[in-house]
Amino acid sequence: MILNYTDFAERIKGLKPSPVYLFTGEERYFIDEGVKTISDRFLEKSLKDFNYNIYSAQDIDVSRVIEIAETLPVMSEYRVLIVKGINEWNAKERDSISSYTENSSSGTCLILTAIKLDKREKFFKSIEKNGIVILCNPFYKPQLNNWIKQQVNHAGKTIDNDALSILTDYAGYDMLTLRNDIEKLLLYCADRKDISINDVTLVSSNIRSVSVFEVVNALIERRYKDAIRFLKKAVDEGEPPVRVFYFIVKDIRMLLKARTLLDAGKSFEDAAKSAGVPAFKVKDFSQRVKRFPKEELYNLFEKLVVFDSRLKGGALRPELVLEDLIFSMNISKDR
């Protein structure tokens, strides 16, 4: 069986126990949460010392994993065995696990994790047939919004669209940060059902630096010296440069989409809405769009594509790549 993480999370209580679970994908938060969910369900805490083992694949041989998996649990229905990062094993080693899964011990819950695996592998197909594969991939924006609403609704509360938008702006696609933000919001709004934009602003501004938005605002307003200063501040405060770049790309993409629609005869309000701008930001966003002709935005976006490759290439520290980006935008302005 193959499930997306959201389907897994919804169906976990109704799923029959499986001898093996494989959590695979690039969203580490989902992997960690999934492993914890399965462990909590099948492990008797009072007998954890006897029936719980966790390893990194690079620190244990496959033969030893199988030996432990075939050991009967002590005074309990299940033994929980976790092996993280099995992409570190070669295909032959993973095939050994395939042989185990075909005749696995009903008393062991084997949990495996991997960032990336080839779905054509015998191993992957074996887990799909004899266990459960949970795909832990990053969310797209609509999925992210639905996930946040789901978390809030499960707590008996609601969140309006403007609050939802600014919450994702603060955290980006960092699921751990989002989870922490949501928990703090639920505590802050414990005596109320509805979560508003004011709640998000008050709570999130205390738990996340706003320097990243200062960088973006300075760039959009062509205050390049300020952008460099705010970038250094953001990095010093622990902001990942890749996250800063994400927000730069996001704003330029929104501006480009809105500018294209305006040139096609749409109103500022309709263009902003289609570009994904929350209602409370439309007025400020409309002023920004006026500053940029479409050709300039196209050129900026092409430049971002180039710098995206440089960031992923790793030849320079990410913060230096962003400084080069800001410098190049300043040069372009002067031409």
RODO-2510 file (C-alpha; in nm, 4 decimals, decimal comma):
residues 335
     n   res          X          Y          Z
     1     m     0,0000     0,0000     0,0000
     2     i     0,1170     0,3545    -0,0803
     3     l    -0,0287     0,6564     0,0991
     4     n     0,0443     1,0285     0,0968
     5     y     0,1276     1,1563     0,4434
     6     t    -0,2020     1,3435     0,4809
     7     d    -0,4002     1,0283     0,3956
     8     f    -0,1865     0,8307     0,6383
     9     a    -0,2472     1,0841     0,9170
    10     e    -0,6224     1,0731     0,8576
    11     r    -0,6449     0,6932     0,8340
    12     i    -0,3895     0,5810     1,0929
    13     k    -0,6487     0,4909     1,3571
    14     g    -0,8336     0,2677     1,1125
    15     l    -0,5316     0,1019     0,9529
    16     k    -0,4509    -0,2534     1,0462
    17     p    -0,1031    -0,3032     1,1958
    18     s     0,1634    -0,3541     0,9300
    19     p     0,4891    -0,5469     0,9792
    20     v     0,6844    -0,2726     0,7977
    21     y     0,6404     0,1003     0,7355
    22     l     0,8540     0,3028     0,4972
    23     f     0,8487     0,6828     0,5312
    24     t     1,0163     0,8396     0,2299
    25     g     1,0367     1,1923     0,0895
    26     e     1,1996     1,5300     0,1403
    27     e     0,9744     1,6630     0,4169
    28     r     1,1614     1,5601     0,7313
    29     y     0,8886     1,6928     0,9607
    30     f     0,6362     1,4452     0,8200
    31     i     0,8868     1,1616     0,8447
    32     d     0,9614     1,2393     1,2102
    33     e     0,5929     1,2821     1,2953
    34     g     0,5006     0,9601     1,1167
    35     v     0,7678     0,7588     1,2964
    36     k     0,6518     0,8993     1,6307
    37     t     0,2870     0,8243     1,5521
    38     i     0,3577     0,4577     1,4743
    39     s     0,5910     0,4182     1,7725
    40     d     0,3373     0,5675     2,0135
    41     r     0,0637     0,3426     1,8793
    42     f     0,2433     0,0097     1,9056
    43     l     0,4979     0,0538     2,1841
    44     e     0,4028    -0,0085     2,5455
    45     k     0,5867     0,2673     2,7317
    46     s     0,6320     0,0611     3,0451
    47     l     0,8229    -0,1996     2,8407
    48     k     1,0115     0,0402     2,6117
    49     d     1,3518    -0,0621     2,7457
    50     f     1,2902    -0,4177     2,6247
    51     n     1,1082    -0,3618     2,2973
    52     y     1,2436    -0,0457     2,1380
    53     n     1,5474    -0,0077     1,9111
    54     i     1,6461     0,2875     1,6922
    55     y     1,9462     0,3052     1,4565
    56     s     2,0946     0,5000     1,1707
    57     a     2,1411     0,2767     0,8662
    58     q     2,5056     0,3763     0,8348
    59     d     2,5715     0,2444     1,1870
    60     i     2,4166    -0,1018     1,1586
    61     d     2,4389    -0,3977     0,9207
    62     v     2,1259    -0,5255     0,7506
    63     s     2,1854    -0,8717     0,8959
    64     r     2,1737    -0,7267     1,2476
    65     v     1,8499    -0,5411     1,1682
    66     i     1,6879    -0,8649     1,0531
    67     e     1,8169    -1,0466     1,3617
    68     i     1,6562    -0,7892     1,5917
    69     a     1,3359    -0,7838     1,3847
    70     e     1,3011    -1,1607     1,4236
    71     t     1,3400    -1,1407     1,8034
    72     l     1,0115    -1,1860     1,9881
    73     p     0,8899    -0,8889     2,1965
    74     v     0,9216    -0,9123     2,5749
    75     m     0,5858    -0,9311     2,7570
    76     s     0,4262    -0,7192     2,4866
    77     e     0,2400    -0,7623     2,1575
    78     y     0,4893    -0,5614     1,9549
    79     r     0,8556    -0,4740     1,9296
    80     v     0,9321    -0,1410     1,7564
    81     l     1,2477    -0,1270     1,5454
    82     i     1,3396     0,1978     1,3673
    83     v     1,6134     0,2310     1,1051
    84     k     1,6666     0,5817     0,9678
    85     g     1,8279     0,6771     0,6389
    86     i     1,8190     0,3436     0,4588
    87     n     1,9146     0,5247     0,1380
    88     e     2,2657     0,4894     0,2864
    89     w     2,2450     0,1156     0,2167
    90     n     2,3103    -0,0119    -0,1335
    91     a     2,0393    -0,1834    -0,3402
    92     k     2,1634    -0,5321    -0,2460
    93     e     2,1438    -0,4536     0,1236
    94     r     1,7910    -0,3191     0,0849
    95     d     1,6973    -0,6365    -0,1027
    96     s     1,7810    -0,8315     0,2138
    97     i     1,5043    -0,6370     0,3846
    98     s     1,2743    -0,7337     0,0960
    99     s     1,3310    -1,1008     0,1777
   100     y     1,2485    -1,0318     0,5430
   101     t     0,9239    -0,8473     0,4626
   102     e     0,7911    -1,1465     0,2697
   103     n     0,8083    -1,3594     0,5852
   104     s     0,8218    -1,0946     0,8560
   105     s     0,7636    -1,1442     1,2251
   106     s     0,4104    -1,0549     1,3288
   107     g     0,5477    -0,9301     1,6606
   108     t     0,7816    -0,6653     1,5174
   109     c     0,6861    -0,3267     1,3827
   110     l     0,9744    -0,2319     1,1525
   111     i     0,9868     0,1401     1,0651
   112     l     1,2235     0,2531     0,7893
   113     t     1,2974     0,6053     0,6648
   114     a     1,4673     0,7389     0,3523
   115     i     1,4902     1,0809     0,1908
   116     k     1,4830     0,9462    -0,1640
   117     l     1,4407     0,6015    -0,3163
   118     d     1,3908     0,4609    -0,6638
   119     k     1,0319     0,3347    -0,6827
   120     r     1,1389     0,0807    -0,9427
   121     e     1,3588    -0,1018    -0,6916
   122     k     1,2627    -0,4525    -0,5839
   123     f     1,2848    -0,3277    -0,2256
   124     f     1,0318    -0,0483    -0,2783
   125     k     0,7881    -0,2787    -0,4565
   126     s     0,8250    -0,5346    -0,1782
   127     i     0,7336    -0,2791     0,0912
   128     e     0,4421    -0,1595    -0,1211
   129     k     0,3140    -0,5175    -0,1430
   130     n     0,3821    -0,6381     0,2107
   131     g     0,3719    -0,3180     0,4163
   132     i     0,2837     0,0507     0,3925
   133     v     0,4822     0,3179     0,2063
   134     i     0,4107     0,6725     0,3259
   135     l     0,5167     0,9483     0,0847
   136     c     0,6380     1,2504     0,2807
   137     n     0,6683     1,5206     0,0157
   138     p     0,6617     1,8991     0,0699
   139     f     0,3257     2,0665     0,0282
   140     y     0,2198     2,2997    -0,2490
   141     k     0,0455     2,6173    -0,1300
   142     p    -0,3152     2,4847    -0,1468
   143     q    -0,2111     2,1672     0,0380
   144     l    -0,0291     2,3744     0,2981
   145     n    -0,3348     2,5910     0,3599
   146     n    -0,5585     2,2840     0,3887
   147     w    -0,3160     2,1253     0,6336
   148     i    -0,3144     2,4349     0,8559
   149     k    -0,6947     2,4523     0,8501
   150     q    -0,7072     2,0840     0,9384
   151     q    -0,4803     2,1337     1,2400
   152     v    -0,6825     2,4325     1,3580
   153     n    -1,0181     2,2604     1,3002
   154     h    -0,9083     1,9530     1,4922
   155     a    -0,8571     2,1844     1,7905
   156     g    -1,2142     2,3119     1,7524
   157     k    -1,1172     2,6486     1,6060
   158     t    -1,1242     2,8337     1,2749
   159     i    -0,8745     3,0634     1,1026
   160     d    -0,9678     3,3289     0,8456
   161     n    -0,7968     3,3514     0,5063
   162     d    -0,5973     3,6669     0,5831
   163     a    -0,4609     3,5116     0,9020
   164     l    -0,3820     3,1952     0,7078
   165     s    -0,1894     3,3892     0,4449
   166     i     0,0272     3,5834     0,6874
   167     l     0,0941     3,2700     0,8930
   168     t     0,2433     3,0963     0,5890
   169     d     0,4354     3,4155     0,5068
   170     y     0,6032     3,4053     0,8470
   171     a     0,6944     3,0379     0,8334
   172     g     0,7269     2,9744     0,4594
   173     y     0,7255     2,6001     0,3939
   174     d     0,9061     2,5125     0,7171
   175     m     0,6627     2,2591     0,8614
   176     l     0,8241     2,2444     1,2043
   177     t     0,7986     2,6222     1,2409
   178     l     0,4383     2,6111     1,1225
   179     r     0,3534     2,3372     1,3706
   180     n     0,5076     2,5401     1,6548
   181     d     0,3307     2,8577     1,5390
   182     i    -0,0036     2,6787     1,5302
   183     e     0,0458     2,5365     1,8799
   184     k     0,1270     2,8821     2,0166
   185     l    -0,1725     3,0325     1,8395
   186     l    -0,4024     2,7678     1,9879
   187     l    -0,2713     2,8468     2,3360
   188     y    -0,2980     3,2218     2,2775
   189     c    -0,6581     3,1851     2,1548
   190     a    -0,7575     2,9240     2,4116
   191     d    -1,0676     3,1175     2,5186
   192     r    -1,1843     3,1964     2,1626
   193     k    -1,2938     2,9918     1,8629
   194     d    -1,1754     3,2200     1,5800
   195     i    -0,8099     3,2983     1,4994
   196     s    -0,7638     3,6375     1,3325
   197     i    -0,4830     3,8139     1,1516
   198     n    -0,4144     4,0176     1,4666
   199     d    -0,3582     3,6975     1,6631
   200     v    -0,1084     3,5700     1,4041
   201     t     0,0757     3,9039     1,3933
   202     l     0,1032     3,9252     1,7707
   203     v     0,2098     3,5662     1,8271
   204     s     0,4291     3,5135     1,5208
   205     s     0,6137     3,8420     1,5562
   206     n     0,7378     3,7169     1,8924
   207     i     0,8617     3,3827     1,7614
   208     r     1,0001     3,4665     1,4194
   209     s     1,2335     3,7390     1,2975
   210     v     1,0761     3,9820     1,0499
   211     s     1,4156     4,0662     0,8957
   212     v     1,3380     3,8456     0,5968
   213     f     1,0475     4,0727     0,5048
   214     e     1,2650     4,3785     0,5504
   215     v     1,5054     4,2332     0,2921
   216     v     1,2217     4,1778     0,0427
   217     n     1,0654     4,5176     0,1028
   218     a     1,3998     4,6939     0,0578
   219     l     1,4611     4,5083    -0,2698
   220     i     1,1158     4,5866    -0,4102
   221     e     1,1618     4,9524    -0,3128
   222     r     1,5115     4,9516    -0,4690
   223     r     1,6833     5,0324    -0,1376
   224     y     1,9738     4,8009    -0,2114
   225     k     2,2076     4,9139     0,0678
   226     d     1,9266     4,8538     0,3177
   227     a     1,8625     4,5128     0,1587
   228     i     2,2258     4,4105     0,2190
   229     r     2,2058     4,5358     0,5792
   230     f     1,8793     4,3523     0,6470
   231     l     2,0156     4,0358     0,4842
   232     k     2,3110     4,0319     0,7234
   233     k     2,0731     4,0936     1,0131
   234     a     1,8481     3,8076     0,9028
   235     v     2,1387     3,5637     0,8692
   236     d     2,2762     3,6693     1,2103
   237     e     1,9347     3,5977     1,3609
   238     g     1,9404     3,2460     1,2181
   239     e     1,7299     3,2875     0,9039
   240     p     1,8348     3,0333     0,6374
   241     p     1,9413     3,2275     0,3241
   242     v     1,7383     2,9846     0,1114
   243     r     1,4249     3,0937     0,2970
   244     v     1,5046     3,4605     0,2280
   245     f     1,5461     3,3722    -0,1401
   246     y     1,2105     3,1925    -0,1369
   247     f     1,0316     3,5113    -0,0293
   248     i     1,2161     3,7211    -0,2887
   249     v     1,1049     3,4804    -0,5620
   250     k     0,7510     3,4697    -0,4227
   251     d     0,7118     3,8487    -0,4334
   252     i     0,8625     3,8898    -0,7801
   253     r     0,6398     3,6095    -0,9139
   254     m     0,3297     3,7766    -0,7649
   255     l     0,4298     4,1133    -0,9103
   256     l     0,4895     3,9618    -1,2527
   257     k     0,1544     3,7831    -1,2572
   258     a    -0,0315     4,0953    -1,1439
   259     r     0,1541     4,3179    -1,3926
   260     t     0,0640     4,0804    -1,6762
   261     l    -0,3037     4,0897    -1,5775
   262     l    -0,3031     4,4680    -1,5463
   263     d    -0,1565     4,5008    -1,8929
   264     a    -0,4391     4,2755    -2,0133
   265     g    -0,6971     4,5202    -1,8755
   266     k    -0,7721     4,3755    -1,5302
   267     s    -0,8328     4,6052    -1,2313
   268     f    -0,5746     4,6342    -0,9515
   269     e    -0,8049     4,4448    -0,7157
   270     d    -0,8667     4,1579    -0,9580
   271     a    -0,4993     4,1392    -1,0566
   272     a    -0,3878     4,1319    -0,6935
   273     k    -0,6449     3,8669    -0,6014
   274     s    -0,5439     3,6447    -0,8944
   275     a    -0,1785     3,6820    -0,7939
   276     g    -0,2603     3,5450    -0,4473
   277     v    -0,2402     3,8712    -0,2514
   278     p    -0,4486     3,8676     0,0706
   279     a    -0,7166     4,1361     0,0924
   280     f    -0,5448     4,3422     0,3606
   281     k    -0,2327     4,3787     0,1400
   282     v    -0,4013     4,4812    -0,1867
   283     k    -0,3554     4,8568    -0,1437
   284     d     0,0185     4,8371    -0,0699
   285     f     0,0691     4,5724    -0,3377
   286     s    -0,1010     4,7898    -0,6010
   287     q     0,1471     5,0683    -0,5276
   288     r     0,4335     4,8244    -0,5763
   289     v     0,3050     4,6966    -0,9084
   290     k     0,2942     5,0510    -1,0458
   291     r     0,6714     5,0787    -1,0046
   292     f     0,7529     4,7880    -1,2365
   293     p     0,6966     4,7463    -1,6111
   294     k     0,6424     4,3863    -1,7196
   295     e     0,9745     4,3679    -1,9077
   296     e     1,1711     4,4583    -1,5961
   297     l     0,9892     4,1924    -1,3934
   298     y     1,0601     3,9292    -1,6607
   299     n     1,4299     4,0206    -1,6470
   300     l     1,4296     3,9998    -1,2680
   301     f     1,2626     3,6591    -1,2756
   302     e     1,5164     3,5259    -1,5256
   303     k     1,7916     3,6526    -1,2972
   304     l     1,6338     3,4662    -1,0037
   305     v     1,6371     3,1421    -1,2037
   306     v     2,0123     3,1823    -1,2549
   307     f     2,0737     3,2550    -0,8866
   308     d     1,8551     2,9599    -0,7861
   309     s     2,1018     2,7343    -0,9708
   310     r     2,3927     2,9076    -0,7973
   311     l     2,2338     2,8527    -0,4566
   312     k     2,1837     2,4827    -0,5295
   313     g     2,5320     2,4498    -0,6774
   314     g     2,6991     2,5204    -0,3443
   315     a     3,0136     2,6850    -0,4833
   316     l     2,9647     2,9870    -0,2529
   317     r     2,8038     3,0257     0,0871
   318     p     2,4310     3,0966     0,0329
   319     e     2,4459     3,4378     0,1995
   320     l     2,7219     3,5443    -0,0429
   321     v     2,5094     3,4316    -0,3376
   322     l     2,2233     3,6498    -0,2099
   323     e     2,4574     3,9458    -0,1684
   324     d     2,5641     3,8981    -0,5303
   325     l     2,1974     3,8890    -0,6318
   326     i     2,1257     4,2192    -0,4575
   327     f     2,4394     4,3757    -0,6079
   328     s     2,3388     4,2582    -0,9576
   329     m     1,9910     4,4056    -0,9165
   330     n     2,1487     4,7392    -0,8188
   331     i     2,3751     4,7285    -1,1271
   332     s     2,0756     4,6556    -1,3510
   333     k     1,8938     4,9543    -1,2051
   334     d     2,1793     5,1887    -1,2959
   335     r     2,1938     5,0805    -1,6608
***
